[in-house]
Amino acid sequence: MITITAVIRAKAGHEVTMRDALVAVAANVAANEPETIGFFISQSEDDPRVFTTYERFADRAAMDRHNGSAVVATFFGIAKPILDGEAILVTSQEVSATLR
């Protein structure tokens, strides 16, 4: 399983826009990406401008299809102007997962 963890900080006042853009990606994943095994979005309790995603893909090809999709391009078109700094992206091989 290949994963991406992203930490994204929105500029002040743009939290709802960022959240809505991320939720739109998640909806597309649910409807159209069977090889995207999981797409989780979190918003920090301490700083609502900070969002974290955890994305699980069956393989690198699935990750590449997701990252090259029109919905991801649309997300970045919305997100780039409202980012507070660069998004932090970490691509990893999942070592362990506990799902209930």
Biopython code that builds the backbone (N, CA, C, O; Angstrom):
import numpy as np
from Bio.PDB.StructureBuilder import StructureBuilder

atoms = [
    (1, "MET", "N", (0.861, -1.167, 0.000)),
    (1, "MET", "CA", (0.000, 0.000, 0.000)),
    (1, "MET", "C", (0.907, 1.230, 0.000)),
    (1, "MET", "O", (1.823, 1.341, 0.815)),
    (2, "ILE", "N", (0.641, 2.134, -0.913)),
    (2, "ILE", "CA", (1.383, 3.392, -0.946)),
    (2, "ILE", "C", (0.476, 4.482, -0.387)),
    (2, "ILE", "O", (-0.728, 4.488, -0.640)),
    (3, "THR", "N", (1.057, 5.396, 0.368)),
    (3, "THR", "CA", (0.270, 6.444, 1.009)),
    (3, "THR", "C", (0.868, 7.813, 0.751)),
    (3, "THR", "O", (2.053, 7.959, 0.451)),
    (4, "ILE", "N", (0.014, 8.800, 0.878)),
    (4, "ILE", "CA", (0.457, 10.198, 0.911)),
    (4, "ILE", "C", (-0.157, 10.821, 2.154)),
    (4, "ILE", "O", (-1.359, 10.707, 2.395)),
    (5, "THR", "N", (0.675, 11.471, 2.928)),
    (5, "THR", "CA", (0.200, 12.312, 4.018)),
    (5, "THR", "C", (0.491, 13.746, 3.595)),
    (5, "THR", "O", (1.618, 14.067, 3.218)),
    (6, "ALA", "N", (-0.507, 14.595, 3.656)),
    (6, "ALA", "CA", (-0.338, 15.997, 3.290)),
    (6, "ALA", "C", (-0.743, 16.873, 4.462)),
    (6, "ALA", "O", (-1.754, 16.626, 5.120)),
    (7, "VAL", "N", (0.057, 17.898, 4.714)),
    (7, "VAL", "CA", (-0.285, 18.916, 5.703)),
    (7, "VAL", "C", (-0.424, 20.224, 4.934)),
    (7, "VAL", "O", (0.510, 20.687, 4.279)),
    (8, "ILE", "N", (-1.604, 20.798, 5.032)),
    (8, "ILE", "CA", (-1.968, 21.967, 4.231)),
    (8, "ILE", "C", (-2.455, 23.055, 5.174)),
    (8, "ILE", "O", (-3.332, 22.818, 6.005)),
    (9, "ARG", "N", (-1.887, 24.242, 5.044)),
    (9, "ARG", "CA", (-2.309, 25.378, 5.875)),
    (9, "ARG", "C", (-2.935, 26.438, 4.973)),
    (9, "ARG", "O", (-2.304, 26.928, 4.036)),
    (10, "ALA", "N", (-4.182, 26.780, 5.273)),
    (10, "ALA", "CA", (-4.892, 27.823, 4.521)),
    (10, "ALA", "C", (-4.610, 29.185, 5.146)),
    (10, "ALA", "O", (-4.365, 29.295, 6.347)),
    (11, "LYS", "N", (-4.647, 30.199, 4.326)),
    (11, "LYS", "CA", (-4.566, 31.567, 4.848)),
    (11, "LYS", "C", (-5.792, 31.832, 5.713)),
    (11, "LYS", "O", (-6.863, 31.270, 5.486)),
    (12, "ALA", "N", (-5.618, 32.692, 6.699)),
    (12, "ALA", "CA", (-6.716, 33.052, 7.592)),
    (12, "ALA", "C", (-7.916, 33.531, 6.781)),
    (12, "ALA", "O", (-7.779, 34.312, 5.838)),
    (13, "GLY", "N", (-9.076, 33.053, 7.163)),
    (13, "GLY", "CA", (-10.308, 33.440, 6.492)),
    (13, "GLY", "C", (-10.684, 32.544, 5.320)),
    (13, "GLY", "O", (-11.749, 32.712, 4.725)),
    (14, "HIS", "N", (-9.814, 31.588, 4.984)),
    (14, "HIS", "CA", (-10.066, 30.709, 3.834)),
    (14, "HIS", "C", (-10.261, 29.254, 4.243)),
    (14, "HIS", "O", (-10.170, 28.350, 3.413)),
    (15, "GLU", "N", (-10.527, 29.038, 5.516)),
    (15, "GLU", "CA", (-10.670, 27.668, 6.023)),
    (15, "GLU", "C", (-11.832, 26.919, 5.364)),
    (15, "GLU", "O", (-11.689, 25.752, 4.998)),
    (16, "VAL", "N", (-12.955, 27.573, 5.215)),
    (16, "VAL", "CA", (-14.132, 26.916, 4.632)),
    (16, "VAL", "C", (-13.879, 26.572, 3.164)),
    (16, "VAL", "O", (-14.248, 25.491, 2.707)),
    (17, "THR", "N", (-13.258, 27.479, 2.437)),
    (17, "THR", "CA", (-12.945, 27.225, 1.029)),
    (17, "THR", "C", (-12.022, 26.025, 0.896)),
    (17, "THR", "O", (-12.231, 25.171, 0.034)),
    (18, "MET", "N", (-10.986, 25.955, 1.757)),
    (18, "MET", "CA", (-10.051, 24.835, 1.696)),
    (18, "MET", "C", (-10.761, 23.535, 2.062)),
    (18, "MET", "O", (-10.589, 22.518, 1.389)),
    (19, "ARG", "N", (-11.550, 23.569, 3.117)),
    (19, "ARG", "CA", (-12.272, 22.366, 3.527)),
    (19, "ARG", "C", (-13.199, 21.886, 2.410)),
    (19, "ARG", "O", (-13.232, 20.694, 2.104)),
    (20, "ASP", "N", (-13.940, 22.790, 1.808)),
    (20, "ASP", "CA", (-14.862, 22.421, 0.736)),
    (20, "ASP", "C", (-14.112, 21.834, -0.461)),
    (20, "ASP", "O", (-14.584, 20.877, -1.075)),
    (21, "ALA", "N", (-12.959, 22.395, -0.795)),
    (21, "ALA", "CA", (-12.168, 21.882, -1.917)),
    (21, "ALA", "C", (-11.656, 20.474, -1.623)),
    (21, "ALA", "O", (-11.655, 19.618, -2.507)),
    (22, "LEU", "N", (-11.223, 20.233, -0.396)),
    (22, "LEU", "CA", (-10.769, 18.895, -0.014)),
    (22, "LEU", "C", (-11.922, 17.891, -0.017)),
    (22, "LEU", "O", (-11.761, 16.759, -0.472)),
    (23, "VAL", "N", (-13.066, 18.300, 0.483)),
    (23, "VAL", "CA", (-14.238, 17.411, 0.509)),
    (23, "VAL", "C", (-14.679, 17.075, -0.917)),
    (23, "VAL", "O", (-15.144, 15.963, -1.166)),
    (24, "ALA", "N", (-14.543, 18.002, -1.844)),
    (24, "ALA", "CA", (-14.877, 17.723, -3.248)),
    (24, "ALA", "C", (-13.958, 16.641, -3.813)),
    (24, "ALA", "O", (-14.408, 15.778, -4.566)),
    (25, "VAL", "N", (-12.681, 16.684, -3.455)),
    (25, "VAL", "CA", (-11.758, 15.621, -3.893)),
    (25, "VAL", "C", (-12.198, 14.294, -3.293)),
    (25, "VAL", "O", (-12.248, 13.287, -3.999)),
    (26, "ALA", "N", (-12.514, 14.274, -2.014)),
    (26, "ALA", "CA", (-12.936, 13.043, -1.345)),
    (26, "ALA", "C", (-14.192, 12.464, -2.003)),
    (26, "ALA", "O", (-14.293, 11.249, -2.178)),
    (27, "ALA", "N", (-15.132, 13.310, -2.362)),
    (27, "ALA", "CA", (-16.357, 12.840, -3.013)),
    (27, "ALA", "C", (-16.039, 12.197, -4.368)),
    (27, "ALA", "O", (-16.612, 11.169, -4.728)),
    (28, "ASN", "N", (-15.135, 12.808, -5.098)),
    (28, "ASN", "CA", (-14.731, 12.244, -6.384)),
    (28, "ASN", "C", (-14.019, 10.904, -6.194)),
    (28, "ASN", "O", (-14.245, 9.960, -6.950)),
    (29, "VAL", "N", (-13.169, 10.833, -5.187)),
    (29, "VAL", "CA", (-12.481, 9.575, -4.891)),
    (29, "VAL", "C", (-13.508, 8.482, -4.614)),
    (29, "VAL", "O", (-13.410, 7.382, -5.158)),
    (30, "ALA", "N", (-14.482, 8.779, -3.780)),
    (30, "ALA", "CA", (-15.496, 7.784, -3.419)),
    (30, "ALA", "C", (-16.282, 7.307, -4.643)),
    (30, "ALA", "O", (-16.637, 6.132, -4.735)),
    (31, "ALA", "N", (-16.551, 8.207, -5.569)),
    (31, "ALA", "CA", (-17.381, 7.878, -6.729)),
    (31, "ALA", "C", (-16.607, 7.253, -7.888)),
    (31, "ALA", "O", (-17.167, 6.480, -8.666)),
    (32, "ASN", "N", (-15.304, 7.592, -8.005)),
    (32, "ASN", "CA", (-14.596, 7.281, -9.251)),
    (32, "ASN", "C", (-13.243, 6.603, -9.110)),
    (32, "ASN", "O", (-12.623, 6.277, -10.123)),
    (33, "GLU", "N", (-12.764, 6.379, -7.901)),
    (33, "GLU", "CA", (-11.408, 5.848, -7.754)),
    (33, "GLU", "C", (-11.404, 4.595, -6.867)),
    (33, "GLU", "O", (-11.052, 4.676, -5.690)),
    (34, "PRO", "N", (-11.789, 3.451, -7.414)),
    (34, "PRO", "CA", (-11.834, 2.244, -6.593)),
    (34, "PRO", "C", (-10.465, 1.797, -6.071)),
    (34, "PRO", "O", (-10.396, 1.087, -5.068)),
    (35, "GLU", "N", (-9.397, 2.195, -6.722)),
    (35, "GLU", "CA", (-8.066, 1.798, -6.270)),
    (35, "GLU", "C", (-7.457, 2.798, -5.291)),
    (35, "GLU", "O", (-6.341, 2.603, -4.809)),
    (36, "THR", "N", (-8.198, 3.875, -4.999)),
    (36, "THR", "CA", (-7.835, 4.720, -3.872)),
    (36, "THR", "C", (-8.572, 4.112, -2.695)),
    (36, "THR", "O", (-9.790, 4.245, -2.570)),
    (37, "ILE", "N", (-7.816, 3.441, -1.831)),
    (37, "ILE", "CA", (-8.379, 2.613, -0.775)),
    (37, "ILE", "C", (-8.954, 3.455, 0.363)),
    (37, "ILE", "O", (-9.910, 3.042, 1.019)),
    (38, "GLY", "N", (-8.384, 4.611, 0.594)),
    (38, "GLY", "CA", (-8.873, 5.497, 1.646)),
    (38, "GLY", "C", (-8.437, 6.922, 1.378)),
    (38, "GLY", "O", (-7.353, 7.163, 0.847)),
    (39, "PHE", "N", (-9.283, 7.858, 1.745)),
    (39, "PHE", "CA", (-8.961, 9.281, 1.602)),
    (39, "PHE", "C", (-9.549, 9.977, 2.817)),
    (39, "PHE", "O", (-10.757, 10.196, 2.897)),
    (40, "PHE", "N", (-8.697, 10.316, 3.747)),
    (40, "PHE", "CA", (-9.116, 10.869, 5.036)),
    (40, "PHE", "C", (-8.699, 12.332, 5.119)),
    (40, "PHE", "O", (-7.589, 12.692, 4.727)),
    (41, "ILE", "N", (-9.585, 13.163, 5.627)),
    (41, "ILE", "CA", (-9.311, 14.594, 5.806)),
    (41, "ILE", "C", (-9.532, 14.938, 7.268)),
    (41, "ILE", "O", (-10.548, 14.574, 7.859)),
    (42, "SER", "N", (-8.569, 15.645, 7.842)),
    (42, "SER", "CA", (-8.704, 16.130, 9.218)),
    (42, "SER", "C", (-8.438, 17.627, 9.242)),
    (42, "SER", "O", (-7.676, 18.155, 8.432)),
    (43, "GLN", "N", (-9.082, 18.299, 10.190)),
    (43, "GLN", "CA", (-8.860, 19.730, 10.414)),
    (43, "GLN", "C", (-8.421, 19.887, 11.859)),
    (43, "GLN", "O", (-9.065, 19.362, 12.767)),
    (44, "SER", "N", (-7.344, 20.595, 12.070)),
    (44, "SER", "CA", (-6.768, 20.752, 13.399)),
    (44, "SER", "C", (-7.739, 21.415, 14.369)),
    (44, "SER", "O", (-8.409, 22.391, 14.032)),
    (45, "GLU", "N", (-7.802, 20.869, 15.574)),
    (45, "GLU", "CA", (-8.603, 21.494, 16.631)),
    (45, "GLU", "C", (-7.912, 22.748, 17.158)),
    (45, "GLU", "O", (-8.578, 23.698, 17.570)),
    (46, "ASP", "N", (-6.577, 22.755, 17.145)),
    (46, "ASP", "CA", (-5.814, 23.885, 17.681)),
    (46, "ASP", "C", (-5.715, 25.046, 16.703)),
    (46, "ASP", "O", (-5.691, 26.206, 17.114)),
    (47, "ASP", "N", (-5.658, 24.738, 15.408)),
    (47, "ASP", "CA", (-5.533, 25.768, 14.378)),
    (47, "ASP", "C", (-6.385, 25.341, 13.189)),
    (47, "ASP", "O", (-5.933, 24.538, 12.372)),
    (48, "PRO", "N", (-7.605, 25.856, 13.072)),
    (48, "PRO", "CA", (-8.512, 25.403, 12.016)),
    (48, "PRO", "C", (-8.036, 25.716, 10.600)),
    (48, "PRO", "O", (-8.679, 25.320, 9.628)),
    (49, "ARG", "N", (-6.920, 26.421, 10.479)),
    (49, "ARG", "CA", (-6.353, 26.671, 9.151)),
    (49, "ARG", "C", (-5.545, 25.481, 8.651)),
    (49, "ARG", "O", (-5.177, 25.431, 7.477)),
    (50, "VAL", "N", (-5.262, 24.511, 9.540)),
    (50, "VAL", "CA", (-4.397, 23.380, 9.197)),
    (50, "VAL", "C", (-5.236, 22.131, 8.924)),
    (50, "VAL", "O", (-6.044, 21.707, 9.751)),
    (51, "PHE", "N", (-5.022, 21.563, 7.754)),
    (51, "PHE", "CA", (-5.693, 20.349, 7.319)),
    (51, "PHE", "C", (-4.639, 19.273, 7.070)),
    (51, "PHE", "O", (-3.522, 19.557, 6.638)),
    (52, "THR", "N", (-5.025, 18.040, 7.352)),
    (52, "THR", "CA", (-4.170, 16.901, 7.063)),
    (52, "THR", "C", (-4.979, 15.900, 6.263)),
    (52, "THR", "O", (-6.131, 15.612, 6.588)),
    (53, "THR", "N", (-4.369, 15.374, 5.215)),
    (53, "THR", "CA", (-4.998, 14.272, 4.497)),
    (53, "THR", "C", (-4.113, 13.042, 4.636)),
    (53, "THR", "O", (-2.889, 13.141, 4.716)),
    (54, "TYR", "N", (-4.755, 11.886, 4.663)),
    (54, "TYR", "CA", (-4.060, 10.611, 4.617)),
    (54, "TYR", "C", (-4.727, 9.830, 3.501)),
    (54, "TYR", "O", (-5.916, 9.514, 3.563)),
    (55, "GLU", "N", (-3.939, 9.525, 2.480)),
    (55, "GLU", "CA", (-4.465, 8.921, 1.262)),
    (55, "GLU", "C", (-3.807, 7.555, 1.069)),
    (55, "GLU", "O", (-2.583, 7.440, 1.127)),
    (56, "ARG", "N", (-4.620, 6.521, 0.840)),
    (56, "ARG", "CA", (-4.118, 5.148, 0.696)),
    (56, "ARG", "C", (-4.457, 4.645, -0.707)),
    (56, "ARG", "O", (-5.607, 4.708, -1.142)),
    (57, "PHE", "N", (-3.447, 4.152, -1.396)),
    (57, "PHE", "CA", (-3.598, 3.693, -2.778)),
    (57, "PHE", "C", (-3.176, 2.240, -2.911)),
    (57, "PHE", "O", (-2.240, 1.797, -2.246)),
    (58, "ALA", "N", (-3.868, 1.497, -3.774)),
    (58, "ALA", "CA", (-3.544, 0.089, -3.995)),
    (58, "ALA", "C", (-2.111, -0.067, -4.492)),
    (58, "ALA", "O", (-1.427, -1.023, -4.128)),
    (59, "ASP", "N", (-1.655, 0.869, -5.323)),
    (59, "ASP", "CA", (-0.297, 0.809, -5.871)),
    (59, "ASP", "C", (0.073, 2.190, -6.421)),
    (59, "ASP", "O", (-0.733, 3.120, -6.400)),
    (60, "ARG", "N", (1.295, 2.298, -6.904)),
    (60, "ARG", "CA", (1.787, 3.590, -7.413)),
    (60, "ARG", "C", (0.969, 4.056, -8.618)),
    (60, "ARG", "O", (0.735, 5.254, -8.774)),
    (61, "ALA", "N", (0.538, 3.139, -9.459)),
    (61, "ALA", "CA", (-0.265, 3.530, -10.623)),
    (61, "ALA", "C", (-1.573, 4.186, -10.184)),
    (61, "ALA", "O", (-2.004, 5.169, -10.787)),
    (62, "ALA", "N", (-2.202, 3.656, -9.149)),
    (62, "ALA", "CA", (-3.429, 4.266, -8.622)),
    (62, "ALA", "C", (-3.144, 5.658, -8.072)),
    (62, "ALA", "O", (-3.928, 6.585, -8.275)),
    (63, "MET", "N", (-2.017, 5.800, -7.373)),
    (63, "MET", "CA", (-1.638, 7.112, -6.854)),
    (63, "MET", "C", (-1.406, 8.092, -8.006)),
    (63, "MET", "O", (-1.852, 9.238, -7.956)),
    (64, "ASP", "N", (-0.706, 7.628, -9.040)),
    (64, "ASP", "CA", (-0.433, 8.503, -10.181)),
    (64, "ASP", "C", (-1.715, 8.912, -10.894)),
    (64, "ASP", "O", (-1.846, 10.060, -11.317)),
    (65, "ARG", "N", (-2.672, 7.978, -11.034)),
    (65, "ARG", "CA", (-3.963, 8.332, -11.656)),
    (65, "ARG", "C", (-4.686, 9.380, -10.817)),
    (65, "ARG", "O", (-5.231, 10.346, -11.353)),
    (66, "HIS", "N", (-4.689, 9.189, -9.509)),
    (66, "HIS", "CA", (-5.326, 10.164, -8.615)),
    (66, "HIS", "C", (-4.662, 11.526, -8.761)),
    (66, "HIS", "O", (-5.330, 12.534, -8.988)),
    (67, "ASN", "N", (-3.340, 11.543, -8.628)),
    (67, "ASN", "CA", (-2.623, 12.820, -8.666)),
    (67, "ASN", "C", (-2.728, 13.513, -10.019)),
    (67, "ASN", "O", (-2.621, 14.737, -10.099)),
    (68, "GLY", "N", (-2.937, 12.740, -11.082)),
    (68, "GLY", "CA", (-3.068, 13.320, -12.417)),
    (68, "GLY", "C", (-4.502, 13.617, -12.822)),
    (68, "GLY", "O", (-4.753, 14.022, -13.958)),
    (69, "SER", "N", (-5.438, 13.423, -11.913)),
    (69, "SER", "CA", (-6.852, 13.585, -12.249)),
    (69, "SER", "C", (-7.260, 15.055, -12.343)),
    (69, "SER", "O", (-6.609, 15.943, -11.792)),
    (70, "ALA", "N", (-8.343, 15.274, -13.050)),
    (70, "ALA", "CA", (-8.878, 16.632, -13.203)),
    (70, "ALA", "C", (-9.315, 17.201, -11.860)),
    (70, "ALA", "O", (-9.163, 18.400, -11.624)),
    (71, "VAL", "N", (-9.855, 16.365, -10.974)),
    (71, "VAL", "CA", (-10.320, 16.873, -9.678)),
    (71, "VAL", "C", (-9.153, 17.357, -8.820)),
    (71, "VAL", "O", (-9.289, 18.339, -8.089)),
    (72, "VAL", "N", (-8.016, 16.681, -8.900)),
    (72, "VAL", "CA", (-6.842, 17.143, -8.148)),
    (72, "VAL", "C", (-6.320, 18.438, -8.753)),
    (72, "VAL", "O", (-5.914, 19.339, -8.019)),
    (73, "ALA", "N", (-6.324, 18.548, -10.073)),
    (73, "ALA", "CA", (-5.911, 19.799, -10.715)),
    (73, "ALA", "C", (-6.833, 20.942, -10.303)),
    (73, "ALA", "O", (-6.369, 22.051, -10.038)),
    (74, "THR", "N", (-8.130, 20.676, -10.250)),
    (74, "THR", "CA", (-9.084, 21.695, -9.806)),
    (74, "THR", "C", (-8.814, 22.084, -8.363)),
    (74, "THR", "O", (-8.833, 23.265, -8.019)),
    (75, "PHE", "N", (-8.560, 21.074, -7.505)),
    (75, "PHE", "CA", (-8.241, 21.365, -6.104)),
    (75, "PHE", "C", (-7.053, 22.322, -6.011)),
    (75, "PHE", "O", (-7.128, 23.337, -5.318)),
    (76, "PHE", "N", (-5.965, 22.009, -6.699)),
    (76, "PHE", "CA", (-4.783, 22.866, -6.594)),
    (76, "PHE", "C", (-5.029, 24.248, -7.192)),
    (76, "PHE", "O", (-4.432, 25.226, -6.741)),
    (77, "GLY", "N", (-5.894, 24.347, -8.195)),
    (77, "GLY", "CA", (-6.257, 25.661, -8.719)),
    (77, "GLY", "C", (-6.947, 26.516, -7.669)),
    (77, "GLY", "O", (-6.741, 27.728, -7.612)),
    (78, "ILE", "N", (-7.766, 25.882, -6.839)),
    (78, "ILE", "CA", (-8.439, 26.589, -5.745)),
    (78, "ILE", "C", (-7.479, 26.827, -4.590)),
    (78, "ILE", "O", (-7.450, 27.913, -4.011)),
    (79, "ALA", "N", (-6.688, 25.802, -4.255)),
    (79, "ALA", "CA", (-5.865, 25.852, -3.044)),
    (79, "ALA", "C", (-4.643, 26.752, -3.157)),
    (79, "ALA", "O", (-4.308, 27.447, -2.198)),
    (80, "LYS", "N", (-3.976, 26.757, -4.294)),
    (80, "LYS", "CA", (-2.702, 27.492, -4.382)),
    (80, "LYS", "C", (-2.813, 28.949, -3.955)),
    (80, "LYS", "O", (-1.955, 29.412, -3.203)),
    (81, "PRO", "N", (-3.821, 29.695, -4.392)),
    (81, "PRO", "CA", (-3.883, 31.102, -3.982)),
    (81, "PRO", "C", (-4.186, 31.306, -2.491)),
    (81, "PRO", "O", (-3.945, 32.386, -1.951)),
    (82, "ILE", "N", (-4.709, 30.275, -1.832)),
    (82, "ILE", "CA", (-5.087, 30.443, -0.425)),
    (82, "ILE", "C", (-4.182, 29.652, 0.523)),
    (82, "ILE", "O", (-4.458, 29.568, 1.720)),
    (83, "LEU", "N", (-3.103, 29.073, -0.012)),
    (83, "LEU", "CA", (-2.146, 28.370, 0.847)),
    (83, "LEU", "C", (-1.325, 29.366, 1.643)),
    (83, "LEU", "O", (-0.910, 30.405, 1.131)),
    (84, "ASP", "N", (-1.101, 29.032, 2.897)),
    (84, "ASP", "CA", (-0.182, 29.796, 3.746)),
    (84, "ASP", "C", (1.095, 28.969, 3.826)),
    (84, "ASP", "O", (1.257, 28.158, 4.738)),
    (85, "GLY", "N", (2.003, 29.173, 2.872)),
    (85, "GLY", "CA", (3.216, 28.363, 2.764)),
    (85, "GLY", "C", (2.977, 27.172, 1.849)),
    (85, "GLY", "O", (1.893, 26.997, 1.292)),
    (86, "GLU", "N", (4.004, 26.368, 1.712)),
    (86, "GLU", "CA", (3.917, 25.184, 0.856)),
    (86, "GLU", "C", (3.205, 24.045, 1.579)),
    (86, "GLU", "O", (3.334, 23.890, 2.793)),
    (87, "ALA", "N", (2.458, 23.257, 0.827)),
    (87, "ALA", "CA", (1.898, 22.029, 1.376)),
    (87, "ALA", "C", (3.044, 21.049, 1.611)),
    (87, "ALA", "O", (3.977, 20.974, 0.812)),
    (88, "ILE", "N", (2.971, 20.315, 2.688)),
    (88, "ILE", "CA", (3.966, 19.285, 2.991)),
    (88, "ILE", "C", (3.379, 17.952, 2.558)),
    (88, "ILE", "O", (2.326, 17.544, 3.046)),
    (89, "LEU", "N", (4.057, 17.277, 1.646)),
    (89, "LEU", "CA", (3.593, 15.989, 1.130)),
    (89, "LEU", "C", (4.630, 14.925, 1.449)),
    (89, "LEU", "O", (5.812, 15.099, 1.154)),
    (90, "VAL", "N", (4.198, 13.831, 2.048)),
    (90, "VAL", "CA", (5.078, 12.716, 2.358)),
    (90, "VAL", "C", (4.485, 11.472, 1.720)),
    (90, "VAL", "O", (3.384, 11.051, 2.074)),
    (91, "THR", "N", (5.217, 10.880, 0.775)),
    (91, "THR", "CA", (4.809, 9.644, 0.135)),
    (91, "THR", "C", (5.543, 8.494, 0.814)),
    (91, "THR", "O", (6.756, 8.552, 1.015)),
    (92, "SER", "N", (4.789, 7.441, 1.169)),
    (92, "SER", "CA", (5.363, 6.352, 1.972)),
    (92, "SER", "C", (4.806, 5.004, 1.554)),
    (92, "SER", "O", (3.777, 4.916, 0.884)),
    (93, "GLN", "N", (5.506, 3.959, 1.961)),
    (93, "GLN", "CA", (4.969, 2.607, 1.910)),
    (93, "GLN", "C", (4.351, 2.331, 3.270)),
    (93, "GLN", "O", (5.026, 2.451, 4.293)),
    (94, "GLU", "N", (3.079, 1.964, 3.293)),
    (94, "GLU", "CA", (2.424, 1.701, 4.562)),
    (94, "GLU", "C", (3.032, 0.453, 5.206)),
    (94, "GLU", "O", (3.180, -0.584, 4.560)),
    (95, "VAL", "N", (3.373, 0.570, 6.463)),
    (95, "VAL", "CA", (3.992, -0.522, 7.202)),
    (95, "VAL", "C", (2.942, -1.327, 7.963)),
    (95, "VAL", "O", (3.028, -2.553, 8.034)),
    (96, "SER", "N", (1.952, -0.641, 8.531)),
    (96, "SER", "CA", (0.935, -1.309, 9.319)),
    (96, "SER", "C", (-0.330, -0.456, 9.319)),
    (96, "SER", "O", (-0.266, 0.771, 9.253)),
    (97, "ALA", "N", (-1.476, -1.124, 9.395)),
    (97, "ALA", "CA", (-2.744, -0.415, 9.477)),
    (97, "ALA", "C", (-3.704, -1.221, 10.338)),
    (97, "ALA", "O", (-3.786, -2.443, 10.216)),
    (98, "THR", "N", (-4.411, -0.544, 11.189)),
    (98, "THR", "CA", (-5.466, -1.162, 11.987)),
    (98, "THR", "C", (-6.760, -0.436, 11.663)),
    (98, "THR", "O", (-6.911, 0.747, 11.969)),
    (99, "LEU", "N", (-7.680, -1.136, 11.052)),
    (99, "LEU", "CA", (-8.959, -0.542, 10.673)),
    (99, "LEU", "C", (-10.065, -1.279, 11.402)),
    (99, "LEU", "O", (-10.027, -2.502, 11.537)),
    (100, "ARG", "N", (-11.038, -0.538, 11.864)),
    (100, "ARG", "CA", (-12.160, -1.156, 12.560)),
    (100, "ARG", "C", (-13.451, -0.727, 11.935)),
    (100, "ARG", "O", (-14.520, -1.143, 12.380)),
]
sb = StructureBuilder()
sb.init_structure("model")
sb.init_model(0)
sb.init_chain("A")
sb.init_seg("    ")
for serial, (resi, resn, name, xyz) in enumerate(atoms, 1):
    if name == "N":
        sb.init_residue(resn, " ", resi, " ")
    sb.init_atom(name, np.array(xyz, "f"), 0.0, 1.0, " ", f" {name:<3s}", serial, name[0])
structure = sb.get_structure()
